[in-house]
Amino acid sequence: MNQTIDPKTFGLHPATRIEKTGDTRYTLVIKRKSRLVMKDGHTLLSKAERIRSQIDGATIDVRTTAPVCSKTRAFLKEQGIGIITETP
């Protein structure tokens, strides 16, 4: 049931890829090779908060092909954001 969502719906940059994967589950998709570091984690958190502010009870995941820094992984988990890693 992956449905692509227009990021402008949540007031996000048009280059942001968002998929609706459930009733209130949304996935931020990041396809790149460079590592996700803490700065990326803070950016992802702000995007997740924009979605959560408009959808009550929204669950946010991040799907990426890039390696994720262990601190960033822990930070996002603490914020209730799941990480799904894919092989490119």
N, C-alpha and C positions, 0 to 999 in steps of 0.2 A: 504494500500500500504506500510505497514511497511516492510522494507528491511534491514536486518542486514548488516552493513558495516564493513570491516576489518579496525581496528584502525591504522594499519601500513600504510594505504593509506595516513593518515594525519601525520604520524610520531609520533603517540601516543603509549603508553604502550599497549601491547597485551591484558591486562585484562580489558581495557576500553570497555564498551558496547556502541555502536553507532547504531542508527536506522535511516534510511532515511524515513521520513514520508510525504514527498512532493517533488516537483521539487528541491527546494533549502532549505527545512526544515529538520533539523537534530535534533535528540533527544539523549541526553546522559542519559543512564539508570543506576540508582543506586538502588540496592536492598540490604538494610541493615536495622537494627533496631535502630542503634545509631543516634542521632541528627546530622544534617548537620550544622556545625558552620562556622564562617568566614574563617578559614583556608581552609575548603572544598570549600567555595565560590571562593577564589582566585585560587585554583587548577582548578575548573570548568571554571573560566574565561580564564585561560591560554589555556585550551583545546579548548574552544570556539574560541579563537583568532587563534589557529592553523588551525581550520576548516575554519574560515572566510578568512584566508590568502590565501587559495587555492580555495575556492568557492566564487565567487563574489555574494554579496547580500544574503549570507546564513543566515537563521533564526535558532537560536539555542534555544532549550527547554531542561529542565532537568525533567525527570520523576523519582520519588522516592517514596519509601514506608516509608522512615524515616521522622520524624518531621523536619521542617526547622526553624532555629533560625530567629526571626523577622528582626534582623539587616542583616543577610545574604540574606533573602528574598528581602529586600529593595535594598541591594547592587546589587544583580543579576538583579533585575528589572531595576535599573538605567543603567546597562550595556547592556540592551536589551535582556536579557535571561529570558525566561518564565519558570515558575515552575508548573509542573503537579504533584499533590500528589495522590497516590493510597492507597487504604486500602490493607494491606497484606492479 
